[in-house]
Amino acid sequence: MRERTLMRVWYGTGLLLALLLLGGCTKEKALALKAAAEAFRDRAVTAIENYETLMVNGALGPQQPEAQEFQDLLAGLKGLGVGGVVKQADVQSALAATDVRERELEFVRTQLADLRAAYVAFAASLARLPEGSLLAGDAVACTTGLGVRLTQRMAVLAEASQAAPVRYQYRFGKAVGELNRSLKANNDDAVQRAVVELIETRKAERRDNAAATSMFADAVEAGTRAVALSRSYGELSVEDLLSGLNHILEIRASTFGTDSTKAMERLTTYRKQLEDDPALKPILSVPLTSPLPVCKTQ
């Protein structure tokens, strides 16, 4: 009898605790926060994948069929030849340069894949929040800290890409090689085409780098807004959360041009918003190289 009474008391206490934890934590609120996290994930993943494409185009140029690769290599080697003879060292150097770029690119791809997985995990940590859980409060708190760290990383990546833009070395080098061959052959039409390609390459380089910075800025804004919602989750109404979610969903992709100044100004604004929050300073002071927290929704 006593055991049954204790069980009823335990059950009643547990139910009360659950109601207290989930009080004001309706399914609608949970769905709104979950959607905000997913919107941040989508912005971040899009920015990372775009940056990876930028890196590939810069290091190796667009993916080409094997036949085209052969023709490019053949043309390049002909340009190296002196008196119609290509030295073995020139061939090895040309092939080695491609191998080095491939290895460097593989390293970048691995790093970006790991970063992309972190944003996917961030959203996944709130996947079951709408189901309700005694640990919902812990999940939201952990996700807030993770969201701050990931927003910070996205801002750092944006600033790095702005400071050291990707150069379209492959495409530019190919155009220079074509220009040299055309000058040697006294082919004025081919020279003009090569010069036009050099100009277009530089324009594309600036435009694509600006687009990358703008996408990073969009992700930083989405992350900052998602963190604000998760931090105040318990106090916000359903209407407040839905309004915040709409702000994230309505972030308009920046107009891509050759100048990313406005994107960087917007990024600075949202990063400062995080850094000026005293409660977030301990999180932001953690070294960037430190492992990210692992959040699990039970």
C-alpha positions in Angstrom: 0.0 0.0 0.0 2.8 2.4 1.0 4.6 1.6 -2.3 1.5 2.3 -4.3 1.1 5.6 -2.5 4.7 6.5 -3.2 4.2 5.6 -6.8 1.2 7.8 -7.0 3.0 10.7 -5.4 6.0 10.2 -7.6 3.8 10.0 -10.7 1.9 13.2 -9.6 5.1 15.0 -8.9 6.6 14.0 -12.2 3.5 15.1 -14.1 3.5 18.4 -12.3 7.2 18.9 -13.1 6.5 18.1 -16.8 3.6 20.6 -16.8 5.8 23.3 -15.2 8.6 22.7 -17.7 6.2 22.7 -20.7 3.9 25.4 -19.3 4.0 28.2 -21.9 5.9 25.7 -24.1 3.1 24.7 -26.4 3.5 22.6 -29.5 3.1 25.7 -31.6 6.0 27.5 -29.9 8.2 24.4 -30.2 7.4 24.1 -33.9 8.3 27.8 -34.4 11.6 27.4 -32.7 12.3 24.2 -34.6 11.6 26.0 -37.8 13.9 28.9 -36.9 16.7 26.5 -36.3 16.1 24.8 -39.6 16.0 28.1 -41.4 19.4 29.0 -39.9 20.7 25.5 -40.9 19.5 26.0 -44.5 21.1 29.5 -44.8 24.4 28.2 -43.4 24.5 25.1 -45.6 23.7 27.1 -48.7 26.5 29.5 -47.9 29.0 26.7 -47.3 28.1 24.8 -50.4 28.3 28.0 -52.5 31.7 28.7 -51.0 32.9 25.2 -51.8 31.9 25.7 -55.4 33.8 29.0 -55.4 36.9 27.2 -54.1 36.7 24.5 -56.7 36.3 27.0 -59.5 39.2 29.0 -58.2 41.6 26.1 -57.8 40.7 23.8 -60.7 38.0 25.5 -62.8 34.6 24.1 -63.6 34.5 20.3 -63.8 35.3 19.2 -67.4 35.0 16.1 -69.5 38.2 14.0 -69.7 38.6 14.9 -73.4 38.6 18.6 -72.6 41.1 18.1 -69.8 43.3 16.3 -72.2 43.1 19.2 -74.7 43.8 21.7 -72.0 46.9 19.8 -70.8 48.1 19.3 -74.4 47.7 23.0 -75.2 49.5 24.0 -72.0 52.4 21.6 -72.7 52.8 23.0 -76.2 53.1 26.4 -74.7 56.0 25.2 -72.5 57.9 23.7 -75.4 61.0 25.3 -76.7 61.8 24.6 -80.4 59.0 22.1 -80.5 60.4 20.0 -77.6 58.7 19.6 -74.2 61.0 18.7 -71.4 60.1 15.8 -69.0 60.5 18.2 -66.1 57.8 20.5 -67.6 55.4 17.6 -67.9 55.9 16.5 -64.4 55.6 20.1 -63.1 52.3 20.6 -65.0 50.9 17.3 -63.6 52.2 17.9 -60.1 50.6 21.3 -59.9 47.2 19.7 -60.6 47.9 17.1 -58.0 48.8 19.7 -55.4 45.6 21.7 -56.1 43.5 18.5 -55.8 45.0 17.6 -52.4 44.5 21.2 -51.1 41.0 21.1 -52.4 40.2 17.8 -50.7 41.4 19.2 -47.4 39.1 22.2 -47.8 36.2 20.0 -48.8 36.7 17.9 -45.6 36.8 21.0 -43.4 33.7 22.4 -45.0 31.9 19.1 -44.8 32.6 18.9 -41.0 31.3 22.5 -40.6 28.2 21.7 -42.7 27.5 18.7 -40.5 27.6 20.9 -37.4 24.7 23.1 -38.7 22.7 20.0 -39.6 23.2 18.7 -36.1 22.2 22.1 -34.6 18.7 21.8 -36.3 18.4 18.1 -35.5 18.9 18.8 -31.8 15.4 20.4 -31.8 13.7 17.9 -34.1 11.8 16.2 -31.3 11.1 19.4 -29.3 7.4 19.6 -30.4 6.8 16.1 -29.0 7.4 17.5 -25.5 10.1 16.2 -23.0 11.1 16.6 -19.4 14.5 17.6 -20.9 13.1 20.2 -23.3 14.5 23.1 -21.2 18.0 21.5 -21.3 17.7 21.0 -25.1 16.8 24.6 -25.7 19.6 25.9 -23.4 22.2 23.7 -25.1 21.0 24.7 -28.6 21.3 28.3 -27.6 25.0 27.9 -26.8 25.6 25.9 -29.9 23.7 28.5 -32.0 25.9 31.3 -30.7 29.1 29.3 -31.5 27.9 28.5 -35.0 26.9 32.0 -35.7 30.3 33.2 -34.6 32.0 30.7 -36.9 29.9 31.8 -39.8 30.9 35.5 -39.1 34.6 34.6 -38.9 34.3 32.6 -42.2 32.6 35.6 -43.9 35.3 38.0 -42.7 38.1 35.6 -43.8 36.5 35.3 -47.3 36.3 39.1 -47.5 39.9 39.6 -46.5 41.3 36.9 -48.8 38.9 36.4 -51.7 39.2 33.3 -53.9 41.1 33.9 -57.1 40.1 32.2 -60.3 43.6 31.0 -60.9 42.7 28.2 -63.3 40.5 30.2 -65.5 42.8 33.2 -65.5 45.9 31.1 -66.2 44.1 29.4 -69.1 43.2 32.8 -70.6 46.8 34.1 -70.2 48.1 30.9 -72.0 45.7 31.5 -74.8 46.8 35.1 -75.0 50.4 34.1 -75.3 49.7 31.6 -78.0 47.6 34.1 -80.0 50.3 36.8 -79.7 52.9 34.3 -80.9 50.7 33.3 -83.9 49.9 37.0 -84.7 46.2 36.1 -84.5 44.5 39.4 -83.7 41.0 37.9 -83.4 42.2 35.3 -80.9 44.1 37.9 -79.0 41.0 40.0 -78.6 39.0 36.9 -77.4 41.7 36.2 -74.9 41.6 39.7 -73.5 37.8 39.7 -73.3 38.1 36.4 -71.3 40.6 37.9 -68.9 38.2 40.8 -68.3 35.2 38.5 -67.8 37.2 36.3 -65.5 38.0 39.2 -63.2 34.4 40.4 -63.2 33.1 36.9 -62.4 35.7 36.5 -59.6 34.5 39.8 -58.0 30.9 39.0 -58.4 31.1 35.4 -57.1 33.2 36.5 -54.0 30.7 39.2 -53.3 27.9 36.7 -53.5 29.7 34.4 -51.1 30.1 37.1 -48.5 26.4 38.1 -48.9 25.3 34.5 -48.3 27.5 34.3 -45.2 25.9 37.6 -44.0 22.4 36.1 -44.5 23.3 33.1 -42.4 24.8 35.3 -39.6 21.5 37.3 -39.5 19.5 34.1 -39.4 21.7 32.6 -36.7 21.5 35.8 -34.5 17.7 35.9 -34.8 17.4 32.1 -34.0 19.6 32.5 -30.9 17.4 35.4 -29.7 14.3 33.3 -30.0 15.9 30.3 -28.2 17.3 32.5 -25.4 13.8 34.0 -24.6 11.9 30.9 -25.5 10.2 30.5 -22.1 9.0 34.2 -22.0 7.9 34.6 -25.6 4.4 34.0 -26.7 3.5 31.9 -29.8 2.8 35.2 -31.6 6.3 36.5 -30.7 8.0 33.3 -31.9 6.0 33.3 -35.1 6.9 36.9 -35.7 10.6 36.1 -35.1 10.4 33.1 -37.4 8.9 35.3 -40.2 11.8 37.7 -39.8 14.2 34.8 -40.5 12.2 33.4 -43.4 12.0 36.8 -45.0 15.7 37.5 -45.0 16.2 38.4 -48.6 19.2 37.2 -50.3 21.5 40.2 -50.7 21.6 41.7 -54.2 24.8 40.2 -55.6 27.1 42.7 -57.3 30.8 43.3 -57.2 30.7 45.2 -53.9 30.0 43.3 -50.6 30.3 46.4 -48.4 26.7 46.5 -47.4 26.7 42.7 -46.7 29.7 43.2 -44.4 28.0 46.2 -42.6 25.0 44.0 -42.0 27.2 41.1 -40.7 29.0 43.5 -38.4 25.7 44.7 -37.0 24.5 41.3 -36.1 27.8 40.1 -34.8 28.0 43.1 -32.5 24.5 42.3 -31.3 25.8 39.0 -30.0 29.1 40.4 -28.6 27.4 43.2 -26.7 25.2 40.7 -24.8 26.9 40.1 -21.4 25.2 36.8 -21.0 26.8 35.5 -24.2 30.4 36.6 -23.5 31.4 33.3 -21.8 30.3 31.4 -24.8 32.0 33.8 -27.3 35.2 33.7 -25.3 35.6 30.0 -26.0 38.4 29.5 -28.6 37.1 28.8 -32.1 39.2 25.7 -32.3 37.5 24.2 -29.2 35.0 21.3 -29.9 31.4 22.3 -30.4 28.9 21.1 -27.7 26.8 18.1 -28.6 23.1 18.7 -27.9 20.6 15.9 -27.8 16.9 16.0 -27.5 15.7 13.1 -25.4 
